[in-house]
Amino acid sequence: MSDASPSLPEGVERREIGGRERLSTRGEPVYGEPTDGPWRAWDPSRSKLGAMLELGMDTGLEGGETVLYLGAASGTTVSHVADFSGPTYAIEFAPRPTRDLLEAAASRPRLFPLLKDARKPETYAHVVESNVDVVVQDVATRGQADVANRNHQFLADDGRLLLAVKARSEDVTADPDAVFDRIREELEESYEVLEVRRLDAYHVDHLGVVARPRSE
């Protein structure tokens, strides 16, 4: 068992679980992940944000932030986020995974699932507070930069966008590097890109992006 690393948010630790050191958060298990008492392993091969942390990207997360999570699916990653963050708004479009998301939220009073389309932020703008600290996006759809730009309105001036780009969702025939270059260019409409890193060690043809809102 090891102490929390300074590079990890408060509430996220590297702990020995199941015979090896793993990222972990404190909370009820959600997807059959190994546990050690109140701690649950955070599997980076099932979580793009987990992969970004495991690879040492500077996400800017410190713990306790207000988070808007786009593409929450059944709650695998957003449940970990809600374990160490403040209010966490989880947007998911599909009804079936939203049912699982509601189950994950039952033991997490700071997790607020919303059955909404991340491409239509006007449909949840009345619920999500403005000036959130972090937007986490993992939306497997064409137009991932457009989704990020549309949701720029919710971020505080010093907030962060943590984006996982899936190349094959944009164009299954294009070279992933070309897709990533185009996405980055489109993000420049609303964001200053701070760091990018391929996530292939855990997720093939994915790019992790850390960005902040572009000042007017």
Salt bridges, closest charged atoms under 4 A:
GLU13 OE1 - ARG15 NH1 2.80
GLU33 OE2 - ARG40 NE 2.63
GLU54 OE2 - ARG14 NH1 2.63
ASP83 OD2 - ARG40 NH1 2.65
ASP83 OD1 - ARG108 NE 2.76
ASP100 OD1 - ARG96 NH1 3.21
ASP117 OD1 - ARG119 NE 3.10
ASP138 OD2 - LYS48 NZ 3.23
ASP146 OD2 - ARG150 NE 2.69
GLU170 OE1 - ARG182 NH2 3.55
ASP177 OD1 - ARG198 NH1 2.73
GLU186 OE2 - ARG182 NH1 3.19
GLU188 OE1 - ARG214 NH2 2.28
GLU192 OE1 - ARG212 NE 2.93
ASP200 OD1 - ARG198 NE 2.70
ASP205 OD2 - ARG168 NH2 3.07
ASP205 OD1 - ARG198 NH2 3.49
